[in-house]
């Protein structure tokens, strides 16, 4: 993978190896499954963008993707979650679908401006979820460079770094004039 490249006035392209395509597809599918674990609530309320859920998700990765709106105020955070979680979830699911739909075509991926934004948000969600699972923080990120190749966690940290590089190359493409 060499990263994203500008293409035309507002598009970007990316060439992935077959294994990279498969890994990204698998990660996005796992993200979709995780999003499906959020409580559904009342269908009538959901149509209005209102969730019955006022509790933060028990899964730390989901809690990272859907953080409390007000630190230290459970009631305000619950109301915030109730009125925002459904819309946020719908957006994350849409972005994941865009990534999967564009991955399905070819190893050379061409994205328009809207698709590129969806990719950027989905890559961010993947990094947040994986980083939470790996307990990556600013303080302990350097210790991961010391992992042995045969360490069971090594592949996950390499994947996290790969997603970081992919996201970084997309950001550079989108904000370069």
Residue pairs with C-beta under 8 A, 6 or more apart in sequence:
1 14
1 15
1 16
1 17
1 20
1 162
1 165
1 166
2 15
3 14
3 165
3 166
3 168
3 169
3 170
4 12
4 13
4 14
4 116
4 166
4 169
4 170
4 172
4 173
5 12
5 13
5 14
5 173
6 12
6 173
6 176
7 13
7 110
10 112
10 113
11 110
11 111
11 112
11 113
11 116
12 110
12 111
12 116
12 170
12 173
12 174
13 108
13 109
13 110
13 111
14 108
14 109
14 111
14 166
14 170
15 107
15 108
15 109
16 24
16 103
16 107
16 109
17 107
18 107
20 162
21 103
21 107
23 159
24 99
24 103
25 100
25 103
27 126
27 130
27 159
27 163
28 96
28 99
28 100
28 103
28 122
28 126
29 100
31 92
31 96
31 122
31 125
31 126
31 129
32 93
32 96
34 59
34 61
34 62
34 65
34 129
35 62
35 65
35 89
35 92
35 93
35 96
37 57
37 59
37 62
38 53
38 57
38 62
38 66
38 85
38 89
39 51
39 52
39 53
40 46
41 50
41 51
41 52
41 53
41 86
42 52
45 51
45 52
46 86
49 83
49 86
49 87
50 82
50 83
50 86
51 81
51 82
51 83
51 85
51 86
52 82
53 81
53 82
53 85
54 77
54 78
54 79
54 81
54 82
55 78
55 81
56 63
56 66
56 67
56 68
56 77
56 81
57 63
57 66
60 132
60 133
61 128
61 129
61 130
61 132
61 133
62 129
63 132
64 128
64 129
64 131
64 132
65 92
65 125
65 128
65 129
66 81
66 85
66 88
66 89
68 77
68 80
68 81
69 76
69 77
69 80
69 81
69 84
70 76
70 77
70 80
71 77
91 121
92 121
92 122
92 125
94 118
95 118
95 119
95 121
95 122
95 125
96 122
96 125
98 115
98 118
98 119
98 122
99 118
99 119
99 122
102 109
102 111
102 115
102 119
103 109
111 119
116 170
116 173
116 174
117 174
119 170
120 167
120 170
120 171
120 174
123 163
123 166
123 167
123 170
124 167
126 163
127 160
127 163
127 164
127 167
130 156
130 159
130 160
130 163
131 160
133 156
134 144
134 153
134 156
134 157
134 160
136 144
136 160
144 157
147 153
147 154
147 157
148 154
